[in-house]
């Protein structure tokens, strides 16, 4: 009886080991397939437009009853938002053009994502100067996004620069993502000029992305 139990236990262990190995092989296969699809596809860098924020400010500025002092403060705020946005976007575009080599890349404002996904390529992509390109070739194969987003983790979501699929869903955690620092330490600086948006310098972010892909 004891021998029978021992044999059953041994067979069970072998079955579990075989199942674990199969599961690990399937995960590796899926991982390799995703990486290859990503490499053969296009990474679309989703730049900030702050369209809603700027529209809200402009709505108040256009009102006749807005006081001169309030109008002045709003004008300064609007100009700061635009300046910080353009600096952040330009740093990111320059860094990706200089250091990113893993796949094809395109640049687009977040406000134009729906237009692009509807098939409208008229001045939807941007050049290195952040100006719309007059003509754009359709994207062949898969495409992915990189841009500011919030992780989809219940109770523990974080804001940062995330790599996402075409639906805006974050890719597995082993894909590179960079989060806002909780404080402005010596190794971080604010690309927006304030404590709310501390990031590593754009060129360091892109270099780390390349290193992560090389290590996959």
Secondary structure as the mmCIF struct_conf table of DSSP 4:
data_model
#
loop_
_struct_conf.conf_type_id
_struct_conf.id
_struct_conf.beg_label_comp_id
_struct_conf.beg_label_asym_id
_struct_conf.beg_label_seq_id
_struct_conf.end_label_comp_id
_struct_conf.end_label_asym_id
_struct_conf.end_label_seq_id
HELX_RH_AL_P HELX_RH_AL_P1 UNK A 2 UNK A 40
BEND BEND1 UNK A 41 UNK A 41
STRN STRN1 UNK A 42 UNK A 47
HELX_RH_AL_P HELX_RH_AL_P2 UNK A 51 UNK A 61
TURN_TY1_P TURN_TY1_P1 UNK A 62 UNK A 62
TURN_TY1_P TURN_TY1_P2 UNK A 64 UNK A 65
HELX_RH_AL_P HELX_RH_AL_P3 UNK A 68 UNK A 99
BEND BEND2 UNK A 102 UNK A 103
STRN STRN2 UNK A 104 UNK A 109
HELX_RH_3T_P HELX_RH_3T_P1 UNK A 110 UNK A 112
HELX_RH_AL_P HELX_RH_AL_P4 UNK A 113 UNK A 117
TURN_TY1_P TURN_TY1_P3 UNK A 118 UNK A 119
TURN_TY1_P TURN_TY1_P4 UNK A 122 UNK A 123
STRN STRN3 UNK A 125 UNK A 126
TURN_TY1_P TURN_TY1_P5 UNK A 128 UNK A 129
BEND BEND3 UNK A 130 UNK A 130
HELX_LH_PP_P HELX_LH_PP_P1 UNK A 131 UNK A 131
STRN STRN4 UNK A 132 UNK A 132
HELX_LH_PP_P HELX_LH_PP_P2 UNK A 133 UNK A 133
BEND BEND4 UNK A 134 UNK A 134
HELX_LH_PP_P HELX_LH_PP_P3 UNK A 137 UNK A 140
BEND BEND5 UNK A 141 UNK A 141
STRN STRN5 UNK A 143 UNK A 150
TURN_TY1_P TURN_TY1_P6 UNK A 154 UNK A 155
STRN STRN6 UNK A 159 UNK A 164
TURN_TY1_P TURN_TY1_P7 UNK A 166 UNK A 167
BEND BEND6 UNK A 168 UNK A 168
HELX_LH_PP_P HELX_LH_PP_P4 UNK A 169 UNK A 169
STRN STRN7 UNK A 170 UNK A 170
HELX_LH_PP_P HELX_LH_PP_P5 UNK A 171 UNK A 172
TURN_TY1_P TURN_TY1_P8 UNK A 173 UNK A 174
BEND BEND7 UNK A 175 UNK A 175
STRN STRN8 UNK A 178 UNK A 179
BEND BEND8 UNK A 182 UNK A 183
TURN_TY1_P TURN_TY1_P9 UNK A 186 UNK A 187
STRN STRN9 UNK A 189 UNK A 190
TURN_TY1_P TURN_TY1_P10 UNK A 191 UNK A 192
BEND BEND9 UNK A 193 UNK A 194
HELX_RH_3T_P HELX_RH_3T_P2 UNK A 195 UNK A 197
STRN STRN10 UNK A 198 UNK A 199
HELX_RH_AL_P HELX_RH_AL_P5 UNK A 202 UNK A 215
#
